[in-house]
């Protein structure tokens, strides 16, 4: 059971590190612009 918990914590830490790295590089702006474009395209406004 301890091994499973340790694995879960390691995966959570890796995910948090990837999130912080992406924020530090400014990747959120590109992702947000793509998401907005996709939504506008689906609605038919773009």
GULUM-690017 format. One record per atom (N, C-alpha, C): residue in three letters; residue number from 1; x, y, z; atom name. Coordinates in steps of 0.1 Angstrom, whole numbers, plus 5000, padded with zeros to 4 digits. Example, Ala and Ser with C-alpha at 12.3 -4.5 7.8 and 13.67 -1.06 7.14 Angstrom:
<rec residuo="ALA" num="1" px="5132" py="4943" pz="5078" atomo="N"/>
<rec residuo="ALA" num="1" px="5123" py="4955" pz="5078" atomo="CA"/>
<rec residuo="ALA" num="1" px="5132" py="4967" pz="5078" atomo="C"/>
<rec residuo="SER" num="2" px="5128" py="4978" pz="5071" atomo="N"/>
<rec residuo="SER" num="2" px="5137" py="4989" pz="5071" atomo="CA"/>
<rec residuo="SER" num="2" px="5129" py="5000" pz="5079" atomo="C"/>
//
This chain:
<rec residuo="UNK" num="1" px="5008" py="4988" pz="5000" atomo="N"/>
<rec residuo="UNK" num="1" px="5000" py="5000" pz="5000" atomo="CA"/>
<rec residuo="UNK" num="1" px="5009" py="5013" pz="5000" atomo="C"/>
<rec residuo="UNK" num="2" px="5020" py="5012" pz="5007" atomo="N"/>
<rec residuo="UNK" num="2" px="5029" py="5024" pz="5007" atomo="CA"/>
<rec residuo="UNK" num="2" px="5035" py="5027" pz="4994" atomo="C"/>
<rec residuo="UNK" num="3" px="5037" py="5016" pz="4986" atomo="N"/>
<rec residuo="UNK" num="3" px="5043" py="5018" pz="4973" atomo="CA"/>
<rec residuo="UNK" num="3" px="5033" py="5026" pz="4964" atomo="C"/>
<rec residuo="UNK" num="4" px="5021" py="5022" pz="4965" atomo="N"/>
<rec residuo="UNK" num="4" px="5010" py="5028" pz="4957" atomo="CA"/>
<rec residuo="UNK" num="4" px="5009" py="5043" pz="4960" atomo="C"/>
<rec residuo="UNK" num="5" px="5009" py="5046" pz="4973" atomo="N"/>
<rec residuo="UNK" num="5" px="5008" py="5060" pz="4978" atomo="CA"/>
<rec residuo="UNK" num="5" px="5020" py="5068" pz="4973" atomo="C"/>
<rec residuo="UNK" num="6" px="5032" py="5062" pz="4974" atomo="N"/>
<rec residuo="UNK" num="6" px="5044" py="5069" pz="4969" atomo="CA"/>
<rec residuo="UNK" num="6" px="5043" py="5072" pz="4954" atomo="C"/>
<rec residuo="UNK" num="7" px="5038" py="5062" pz="4947" atomo="N"/>
<rec residuo="UNK" num="7" px="5037" py="5064" pz="4932" atomo="CA"/>
<rec residuo="UNK" num="7" px="5027" py="5075" pz="4929" atomo="C"/>
<rec residuo="UNK" num="8" px="5016" py="5075" pz="4937" atomo="N"/>
<rec residuo="UNK" num="8" px="5006" py="5086" pz="4934" atomo="CA"/>
<rec residuo="UNK" num="8" px="5012" py="5100" pz="4938" atomo="C"/>
<rec residuo="UNK" num="9" px="5020" py="5101" pz="4948" atomo="N"/>
<rec residuo="UNK" num="9" px="5026" py="5113" pz="4952" atomo="CA"/>
<rec residuo="UNK" num="9" px="5036" py="5118" pz="4942" atomo="C"/>
<rec residuo="UNK" num="10" px="5044" py="5108" pz="4936" atomo="N"/>
<rec residuo="UNK" num="10" px="5053" py="5111" pz="4926" atomo="CA"/>
<rec residuo="UNK" num="10" px="5047" py="5116" pz="4913" atomo="C"/>
<rec residuo="UNK" num="11" px="5036" py="5110" pz="4909" atomo="N"/>
<rec residuo="UNK" num="11" px="5029" py="5114" pz="4897" atomo="CA"/>
<rec residuo="UNK" num="11" px="5023" py="5128" pz="4900" atomo="C"/>
<rec residuo="UNK" num="12" px="5017" py="5131" pz="4911" atomo="N"/>
<rec residuo="UNK" num="12" px="5011" py="5144" pz="4915" atomo="CA"/>
<rec residuo="UNK" num="12" px="5022" py="5155" pz="4915" atomo="C"/>
<rec residuo="UNK" num="13" px="5034" py="5151" pz="4920" atomo="N"/>
<rec residuo="UNK" num="13" px="5045" py="5161" pz="4920" atomo="CA"/>
<rec residuo="UNK" num="13" px="5050" py="5164" pz="4906" atomo="C"/>
<rec residuo="UNK" num="14" px="5051" py="5154" pz="4898" atomo="N"/>
<rec residuo="UNK" num="14" px="5055" py="5156" pz="4884" atomo="CA"/>
<rec residuo="UNK" num="14" px="5045" py="5164" pz="4876" atomo="C"/>
<rec residuo="UNK" num="15" px="5032" py="5162" pz="4879" atomo="N"/>
<rec residuo="UNK" num="15" px="5022" py="5170" pz="4872" atomo="CA"/>
<rec residuo="UNK" num="15" px="5022" py="5185" pz="4877" atomo="C"/>
<rec residuo="UNK" num="16" px="5024" py="5187" pz="4890" atomo="N"/>
<rec residuo="UNK" num="16" px="5026" py="5200" pz="4895" atomo="CA"/>
<rec residuo="UNK" num="16" px="5038" py="5207" pz="4889" atomo="C"/>
<rec residuo="UNK" num="17" px="5049" py="5200" pz="4888" atomo="N"/>
<rec residuo="UNK" num="17" px="5061" py="5206" pz="4882" atomo="CA"/>
<rec residuo="UNK" num="17" px="5059" py="5210" pz="4867" atomo="C"/>
<rec residuo="UNK" num="18" px="5052" py="5201" pz="4860" atomo="N"/>
<rec residuo="UNK" num="18" px="5049" py="5204" pz="4846" atomo="CA"/>
<rec residuo="UNK" num="18" px="5040" py="5216" pz="4845" atomo="C"/>
<rec residuo="UNK" num="19" px="5030" py="5218" pz="4854" atomo="N"/>
<rec residuo="UNK" num="19" px="5021" py="5229" pz="4854" atomo="CA"/>
<rec residuo="UNK" num="19" px="5029" py="5242" pz="4856" atomo="C"/>
<rec residuo="UNK" num="20" px="5038" py="5242" pz="4866" atomo="N"/>
<rec residuo="UNK" num="20" px="5046" py="5254" pz="4870" atomo="CA"/>
<rec residuo="UNK" num="20" px="5055" py="5257" pz="4858" atomo="C"/>
<rec residuo="UNK" num="21" px="5061" py="5247" pz="4852" atomo="N"/>
<rec residuo="UNK" num="21" px="5070" py="5250" pz="4841" atomo="CA"/>
<rec residuo="UNK" num="21" px="5063" py="5256" pz="4829" atomo="C"/>
<rec residuo="UNK" num="22" px="5051" py="5251" pz="4826" atomo="N"/>
<rec residuo="UNK" num="22" px="5043" py="5257" pz="4815" atomo="CA"/>
<rec residuo="UNK" num="22" px="5039" py="5271" pz="4818" atomo="C"/>
<rec residuo="UNK" num="23" px="5035" py="5274" pz="4831" atomo="N"/>
<rec residuo="UNK" num="23" px="5031" py="5287" pz="4834" atomo="CA"/>
<rec residuo="UNK" num="23" px="5043" py="5297" pz="4833" atomo="C"/>
<rec residuo="UNK" num="24" px="5055" py="5292" pz="4837" atomo="N"/>
<rec residuo="UNK" num="24" px="5067" py="5300" pz="4837" atomo="CA"/>
<rec residuo="UNK" num="24" px="5071" py="5303" pz="4822" atomo="C"/>
<rec residuo="UNK" num="25" px="5068" py="5295" pz="4813" atomo="N"/>
<rec residuo="UNK" num="25" px="5071" py="5297" pz="4799" atomo="CA"/>
<rec residuo="UNK" num="25" px="5061" py="5304" pz="4791" atomo="C"/>
<rec residuo="UNK" num="26" px="5049" py="5307" pz="4798" atomo="N"/>
<rec residuo="UNK" num="26" px="5039" py="5315" pz="4791" atomo="CA"/>
<rec residuo="UNK" num="26" px="5030" py="5306" pz="4782" atomo="C"/>
<rec residuo="UNK" num="27" px="5030" py="5293" pz="4783" atomo="N"/>
<rec residuo="UNK" num="27" px="5022" py="5285" pz="4775" atomo="CA"/>
<rec residuo="UNK" num="27" px="5007" py="5286" pz="4777" atomo="C"/>
<rec residuo="UNK" num="28" px="5003" py="5292" pz="4788" atomo="N"/>
<rec residuo="UNK" num="28" px="4989" py="5293" pz="4790" atomo="CA"/>
<rec residuo="UNK" num="28" px="4982" py="5302" pz="4781" atomo="C"/>
<rec residuo="UNK" num="29" px="4989" py="5313" pz="4776" atomo="N"/>
<rec residuo="UNK" num="29" px="4983" py="5322" pz="4767" atomo="CA"/>
<rec residuo="UNK" num="29" px="4981" py="5316" pz="4753" atomo="C"/>
<rec residuo="UNK" num="30" px="4990" py="5308" pz="4749" atomo="N"/>
<rec residuo="UNK" num="30" px="4988" py="5301" pz="4736" atomo="CA"/>
<rec residuo="UNK" num="30" px="4976" py="5291" pz="4737" atomo="C"/>
<rec residuo="UNK" num="31" px="4976" py="5283" pz="4748" atomo="N"/>
<rec residuo="UNK" num="31" px="4965" py="5274" pz="4750" atomo="CA"/>
<rec residuo="UNK" num="31" px="4951" py="5281" pz="4751" atomo="C"/>
<rec residuo="UNK" num="32" px="4951" py="5292" pz="4758" atomo="N"/>
<rec residuo="UNK" num="32" px="4938" py="5299" pz="4759" atomo="CA"/>
<rec residuo="UNK" num="32" px="4934" py="5305" pz="4746" atomo="C"/>
<rec residuo="UNK" num="33" px="4943" py="5310" pz="4738" atomo="N"/>
<rec residuo="UNK" num="33" px="4939" py="5315" pz="4725" atomo="CA"/>
<rec residuo="UNK" num="33" px="4934" py="5304" pz="4716" atomo="C"/>
<rec residuo="UNK" num="34" px="4940" py="5292" pz="4716" atomo="N"/>
<rec residuo="UNK" num="34" px="4935" py="5281" pz="4708" atomo="CA"/>
<rec residuo="UNK" num="34" px="4921" py="5277" pz="4713" atomo="C"/>
<rec residuo="UNK" num="35" px="4919" py="5277" pz="4726" atomo="N"/>
<rec residuo="UNK" num="35" px="4906" py="5272" pz="4731" atomo="CA"/>
<rec residuo="UNK" num="35" px="4895" py="5282" pz="4727" atomo="C"/>
<rec residuo="UNK" num="36" px="4898" py="5295" pz="4728" atomo="N"/>
<rec residuo="UNK" num="36" px="4888" py="5305" pz="4724" atomo="CA"/>
<rec residuo="UNK" num="36" px="4885" py="5304" pz="4709" atomo="C"/>
<rec residuo="UNK" num="37" px="4895" py="5302" pz="4701" atomo="N"/>
<rec residuo="UNK" num="37" px="4893" py="5301" pz="4687" atomo="CA"/>
<rec residuo="UNK" num="37" px="4884" py="5289" pz="4684" atomo="C"/>
<rec residuo="UNK" num="38" px="4887" py="5278" pz="4690" atomo="N"/>
<rec residuo="UNK" num="38" px="4879" py="5266" pz="4688" atomo="CA"/>
<rec residuo="UNK" num="38" px="4865" py="5268" pz="4692" atomo="C"/>
<rec residuo="UNK" num="39" px="4862" py="5274" pz="4704" atomo="N"/>
<rec residuo="UNK" num="39" px="4849" py="5277" pz="4708" atomo="CA"/>
<rec residuo="UNK" num="39" px="4841" py="5286" pz="4698" atomo="C"/>
<rec residuo="UNK" num="40" px="4848" py="5296" pz="4694" atomo="N"/>
<rec residuo="UNK" num="40" px="4841" py="5305" pz="4684" atomo="CA"/>
<rec residuo="UNK" num="40" px="4839" py="5298" pz="4671" atomo="C"/>
<rec residuo="UNK" num="41" px="4847" py="5289" pz="4667" atomo="N"/>
<rec residuo="UNK" num="41" px="4845" py="5281" pz="4655" atomo="CA"/>
<rec residuo="UNK" num="41" px="4833" py="5272" pz="4656" atomo="C"/>
<rec residuo="UNK" num="42" px="4832" py="5266" pz="4668" atomo="N"/>
<rec residuo="UNK" num="42" px="4821" py="5256" pz="4670" atomo="CA"/>
<rec residuo="UNK" num="42" px="4807" py="5264" pz="4670" atomo="C"/>
<rec residuo="UNK" num="43" px="4807" py="5276" pz="4676" atomo="N"/>
<rec residuo="UNK" num="43" px="4795" py="5283" pz="4677" atomo="CA"/>
<rec residuo="UNK" num="43" px="4791" py="5289" pz="4663" atomo="C"/>
<rec residuo="UNK" num="44" px="4802" py="5291" pz="4655" atomo="N"/>
<rec residuo="UNK" num="44" px="4799" py="5297" pz="4642" atomo="CA"/>
<rec residuo="UNK" num="44" px="4802" py="5312" pz="4641" atomo="C"/>
<rec residuo="UNK" num="45" px="4808" py="5317" pz="4651" atomo="N"/>
<rec residuo="UNK" num="45" px="4811" py="5332" pz="4650" atomo="CA"/>
<rec residuo="UNK" num="45" px="4825" py="5335" pz="4643" atomo="C"/>
<rec residuo="UNK" num="46" px="4833" py="5325" pz="4642" atomo="N"/>
<rec residuo="UNK" num="46" px="4847" py="5327" pz="4637" atomo="CA"/>
<rec residuo="UNK" num="46" px="4847" py="5323" pz="4623" atomo="C"/>
//
